């Protein structure tokens, strides 16, 4: 094996340090070979690929022999087993943290879902591994050009995330100097410019924040002929309006325990409405992106419609009709999918609440499948289901499916009192559902652009659902699980419930890795972002509910 405690550094000039200090590397070709192997640490790099990277498209006849000599020299330097010959080439072996790049990537990954203070500290540690431009002494090697750009992009992305965490912690004034220097160095990088605008605005320097925007717009138009992204334009508009959502969260330093305590109080009072989005899906259910890709391929959708389910569905509905579209969606989404941890959590919660004499939950979901209902059935829980009808003679209304499987269309929502939230769990399926019955009479999918436009144009949701559910929606805290900023279903749902207003009760969104613009968007709605993985979140919440139950029992 290689010498113990050998450290490799490529985030700056290429360096190797053994237990007794720096190791003397040979000439440029040996350094280049080591860099190629380090960039593929633990993976085999084919001999032909190495020769191409070291000598280019016209290598000398002796290139293969020269490569063998270079490998032999590296083995003398690093240890006989450090560089393995494994067809079709060579692999360098080391512990991941023995290379500064892999340690950097590990530290960055570990910040996902961590509180802001922890994210900032860990990202500072990761960025502290950089000693200058990556592979500095190999900057003119052709093979290194793309890698250098990739590594520099990794550094900038981590730097932006560290600044985002510092902004979340309220350190805006201290960041201005650093951000001004970064904007001068990277004038076309819009996230950094947006962070500068936000830091200036929060420091009482609104005019300078707007000037930073106009300077960036001028640079983009002059150099690239394009306007700023919609996100940056929205930030400028929010600054002009002096929106309260731009201010740092007053509880940004609050602990996770504080957050979970608030959630527990809302649950106990019967005032928490979980909203389950696409990421809170059943096991095995195809992601919406895969559904879009399948439809696009099957119906030969033009390239300009690819990738976006609403656009693909719109094209299919217009060219083939709603029937073929629904047939395919039924096949893709109509299986018996296994409930996920989030479904099981809320199904089990119903029993806990009943034992404590507390109100049963109202859950909102945009899913079309029946995994959530199955989770309640597996837990032995009766549940009322109300599903939106987007087609047929009852279009725009909700269908009530009672626990005994009898059904009734909600014709007059303001008079419908056959479902009472709190008495038993209620699932509100706001985008329709798959109908497993052979007739498929009640199958409905809010999925195409026209569906969303029609859904948006109708009166607000609280005037379409039964009166008691509407009252609960207006007087509840919301917990959004599995949504991201760019998703149509989220924006449409928010508009249907609240129009342009903020939520009336403090609400939360669990969005792993939410960026600054995502957070600002949520705050404009009066919603606090909690950055943690969904499964981890419900596991932690479940542990606290169990702990609370044990304390009550004692």
N, C-alpha and C positions, 0 to 999 in steps of 0.2 A: 504494500500500500504506500501512498504518498507520505511524505514527512508529516508528522502530527502537527496540527495547528497551522497549516499552510493557509494563508489568506490571499484572495485574489481581488484586485480592484480594477474596475474598468470605468467607474463613474468619475472620470478625470484621466490623467495619464495612466497607461497600463502599468500595474505594479503587482509584484508577488512578494509576500512576506512570510518567511519561515519562522520557526521557533526562536532562531537566533538573530533575526533581523531581516532586512530586505535581501532578496535573491537577485543576483546579477543576470539579467536576460541578455541573450545574444543579439544578433543583428535584426534588421527590420523584418525579414522573412520569418524568423522564429517568433518574433512578437506578433506578427500577423496571424501565424498559425495558432498561437495560444489564444488570441482574441476570437478567432473563428470557433475554436472548441469551447471557450467560455460562454460565448453567445448561444451555444447549443448544449449547455452543461447537462451531462448524463445521457444525451442523445447521440446516436451515430451520425456522423457527417460523412457522406460518400467521398471516396478518394477523388473522383472526377470533380466533385463540387469544390473540394479543398484546392485542387490544382487550379481550377477556374478562378477562385477567389484570390489566390496568391499570385498567379502569373497572367491572368486575363485570358482572352480568347485565343491567343497565339503562344502557348507555353513552349518552352524549349524541349527538345527530345529527352533531356535528362530530368525533366520535372518530377517524374515518379520516383526516381532514385534520390533526388534532392529532398523530396518530401519525406522519404524514409529516414534520411539522415537527420532532418529537422525533428522528427518524432523521437528518434533515438536521443538527440540532445535534450529534448524536454524531459524524457524519462530519467536521464542522469540528473537533471536539475530538480525534478519534483518527486522522484521515486519510480521504481521500475514498473509498478502497477497503476500509476496515475493515469497514463494514456493507454487505453485498451484498444487492441486491434480486433475489430469485430466487423465481419463483412456487412456492407460493402466498403467500410472505411474505418474511422477512428472515433472514439468517445473519450472525453475527459471526465473523471469521476472526482467529486468533492461533495462535502455536506452543503446543503443549500445556503446556510448562513455563512459559509466560507467565501462566498462570492457576494460582493456588495450589492450587485444588481438584484439577485434573488432575495437577499435580506430586505432590500428596499421594497420590492414588490410584496413580500409577506407583510411587512409593517403597514403598507398602504391598504392591503386587503383587510387587515385586522381592524381597521377603523370603521368598517361598515356597521351601522347600527349602534355605535358607541355614542355616549353623551358628547356634547360639543367640547368640553374641557379636555376629555380624554382624546378625542380626535385631534385636537390642536397639538397636544403634547406628543402624540405618537407620530403625527405627520412631521413635526419639527425634528424628531429623532431620525425619521426616514430621510428627510431632506439634508440632514447633517452628514449623511454618507457621501454626498457629492463634494468633489474637490476641484470642480471646474467643468469645462466642456467634456463630455464623455469621449473616451478613446482619443484623447487629445493628440497623442503622438502618432496616431494612425489616421489623422483627419484627411490626409491626401490619398489614402488607399481607396481605390474605386469600390471595393466590397464594403467598406465601412460607411459610405455616405448614407445609405438608407438606414442603417442601424443607428447612426448618430442622430438622424432626424427622429427616429422612433423613440430613442432614449430621451432626447430633449423634450419630446411631447409628453412622455411619462412624467418627467420632472415638473413641467408646467402644469399639468393636470393635478398633480399632488399639491403643488404650490397654491393653485386656485382653491382646492378643497381646504387647505389649512387656513387660507384667508377667509373662506366662507365660515369656518368654525369660529375664527376670531370675531368676525362680524356678528355671529350669533351670540357670542359672549359679551357684545357691547363694546369691543375695543376699536370702534370706528375711527376715533381721533388719532390713535397711535398708528393706524394703518395707512394714513393718507400719504405720508412721505414715501413709503415703500411702494404703494400703488402708483403714485405719480411716476416713479422711476420705471416701473414695469410697463406702464402705458407708453412711455417714451421709447422703450426698447421694443415693445410689441404693439405698435399702434393699431393693427388690424385685429387684434385678439379681443373679441367683444365681451367675453365674460369678465376679463380683468377690468375693462373699461366700465362695465356695469357695476363691478364691485367698488371702483373708485367713485362713481356717481353716488352710490348708496352711502359710502363712508362720508363723502362731502355733505350730502343732504342731512345725514344724522348728526353731523357736527355743526349744523346751522348755516351751512354754506350752499344754499339752494342755487344761487346764481352760478357758482362755480361748477356745481353738479350738472346744470344744464349746458354750460359751456363745454364741459368734457364730452357731453353727448354730441354737440354740434361739431366739435373738433373731430370726433370719431366718424361722424357721418361724412364730413368733408373728405377725410382720408379714404374712406371706402368708395365714395363716388369718384374721386379723382384718380385713384389707383386701380380700382377694379370695376368701376361703373355699376355698382350695386348699392342698394339701400341697406341700412342696418336690419338685423333680424327682427321679427315681430316682438320677441322677448325684450330686446333693448328698447324698441319703440314704446312698448307698454310701460317699461320702467320710467322712461322720460315723461310719458303722459301721467303716470302716477305721481311723479315729483311735481309736475305742474299743478296737479290737483291737491297736492299735499296730503295724500291719503294716509290714514292712520296705520294701515298695514305695513308701511315702510319702516315704521319704528321697530327697534329690536323688541323681541318678546319680553314682557316684564318678568316672566318666570323662566328665562332661558337657563338660569343656573339651578333650577329646581331639580331635585333628584328623581330617579325613576320611582322611588317609593312614593313620593308626593303625587306623581301622575297616577299610579295604580290606585292610590287611596281615593282620588277623585272618581275614578272609574267605578270602584266598589260602592261608593256612596250613591252614584247615579243608578247603578244596577239595583241596589237595595230599595231605592225610591221608585223604581219602575220608570225611570226617565232616561234610559239609555237605548238608542236605536242604532244597532250595528248595521252598516251598509257594506255588503260584500261585493267586491268588484272582481274583475277578471283574474287577478292573481290569487284570489281566495277560491280556487277552483277544486273540483274533484280530481282524485287520482286517476290518471289515464285519459282525462278529457283533453282533446286536442286544443292547443292554444289558438286564439283567434287568428294569429298570423298564419298558422298552418291551414286553418279553414279557408282563409283568403287565398292562399297559394293553391290549394286543391281546386277551388272554384275557378280560379284564373286559368289553371291548366286544362280543366275539363271543358270549360266553355270558351277557351281560346280568347280570353279577355285581352284587349290591347295593352301594350306595355305601360302606357301612361296611367292605367288603372290598377296595376299590380301593387301588392303590398298593403293596401288599405281595404279592409273588409267592407266598409260602407260603400266605397267606390266600385269594388268588384261586384258586390251584390246589386248595386244600382244598375250596372251594365247588364248583368244577367237578367234582372227583372224586366228591363226595357226591351232586350233583344229576344229573350226566350220565354218570358212570362214568370209570374210568381210561382206557378206550379212546379216547374223544374227546379227553381231555386229552393223551394221548401222541401222538395223530395231529397235533394242533396244534404241540406241542413239536417233533415230528419235522420238520414243515414249516419251522418257524422256525429250528431249530438244526442241521438236517441238511445244510446246504450245504457246498460246498468253499471254506471260508474261508481267506484268506491268512494264514499265520503272522505274528505280530507280532515286533517287535525282541527281546522277551524269549524267545520260542520259538526264534528263530534263534540267539540268544546261547548258549543251553544246548546246542543241537544242534551248533554249531561247537565248543563247549567239549569235547565228547566226543572230537573228533579231536585237539585239543591235549593232552588228558590221555593219550590212547593213545600219542602221540608221545613223551611224557615218562615213560611207564611208570607212570602214576598211576591210581588206581581210578576207574572210571566212576561217574557220579552216579545217585542215586535221587531222582526228582522226584515230588512230590505235587501233584495238581491237583483242583480242584472243577469244572472245565469239563466240559461234555457233548460238545463238538465234538472234531474230530480234528486241529486245527491244529498242536498240539504234535507229534503223531506224524508229520504231514506234514513238519514242519521237519526232523526226524531223517532221514526218508526222502530229502528233498532233499539232505541233507548226506552221503548214502550210509552212514548209520549203522543197524545192526541194533539193535532195541530190544525189550525185553519190556514188555508192557502188562498190568496187572492192574486190572480194573474191578469195582466193587461192583454186586451184583445186588439190587435192592430189590423185585422182583416175581417171580412164577413159582415153580416147585418148588424152585429153588436160592436162594430169598430169604435175604438175610443173609450170603451167601458171596461170594467173589471169583472171577472168571473170568480165567484166564491165557491171553493171546494171545501165542504165540511169534513170533519173527521170520519164520518160514515160514508164518504165518497159521493154523497149527493151534491148537486151543483145548482147554482142560481146566479143569474146575471144581475149585477148591481145596476138596476135601471135608474133609480132616484137616490144618488149617494147621500143627499142631505136628510133622507128619511130612513136609510137602511141601518137597522140596529141589530142585525142578526149575527154580527161578529163584535165581540167585546174584548179589546186588548187588556191584558192583565189577568184574565180568567184562565186562558190557556195560550200557548205560544201561537203567534201569527206570523206567517211568511208572506211578504208583499213582493211579488215578482213583477217588477215595473217594466220589463222588456219582453214579456211573454214567456212561452214554454213549449217544449216538445210534448205532443199528445201521444201516449203509447197505445191508445185504443185504435183498432183498425180503421175506424171512420175518420180519425184525426180531425174531428169537428172543432176542437178547441185549440188547435195548434196555431201558434202566433209567434212571429219573430220581428222585433224592432231591430233591423239590421242594415237596411239600405239608406242612402241619403234621403230619399223621399220619406221613408219611415221616420227618420229623425226630424226632418223639417215639419212633418205633420204632427209628430209628438210634441215638438217645441211650440208649434203654433196654437195648439189647443190650450184651454184654460189651465191654470196651475193645478198641480197634482192634488192638492188638498181639497179641491172641489170635484174630484173624480172618484176618490176612494170614499168608503163609508164614513159617515160623519164622526163616529167615535175614533176611527183611525186618523182622520184629518186633525182632530183636536190633539191627539197624542203627538203627531208629527210637529205640530206648532209649538208644543210645550216640552220638547225633549232635547237632550244632548245627543249628538251624533258621533259615531265612531266609524270612520271610513277605513276599510281594510281592503288592500289590494288594488288601489287606484293609482294612476300616474297622471301627471299634468296634461299630457297630450290626448287623453282618451275622450272621445266624443261622449260616451255614456255618462261620464262624470259631469261634464259641463252641462249637458242637457238635463240631467237629474237635478243639479243645483238650481238651474233656472226654473224647472217645473215647480220646485218646492218653494223657493224664496224669491224668484225674479232677480232683481238687481240688489236685493237687500242682504245684509249679513245674517248669519244664524242668530236666533234669539237667545239660545242657551249655549254656554261654552261647549265647543266641540273639538274633536281631535281627528287627525289623519295619520295612520301608520304607513309610512312610505320609506322603505329602506333606501339609503343613499340619496335622499332628496337634496337637490342643489339649491343655490340661493334663490333662483327664479321660481322654483317650485314652492319654496317656503313663502316667498312674497305673494304668490298667487293664492295659496291657502289663507294667508293672513288677511288678504283683501276680503275674504269671505268670513273673517273672524274665526278661523279654524287653526288650532295649534298643530304643528307637525311633530310626530314622535318617530324618531329614526331608529328602527330596529326591524329585523327580519320577522315576517308574520308568524311563522311557527314558534319562534322564540318568544314573541310577544304573548301569544295565547297560552303558552306553557307557563310563563312567568305570572300571568294574570290568574291562571288556574291554581297555581301554587298559593297565591295570596288568598284566593277564595277559600281554598281548603284550610289554610291556616286560620282564617277568620271563623270558619265553621267550627274548628277544633276549640278555639277560644270561647265561643258561645256555649259549646257543649260542656266545657269545664265550669 
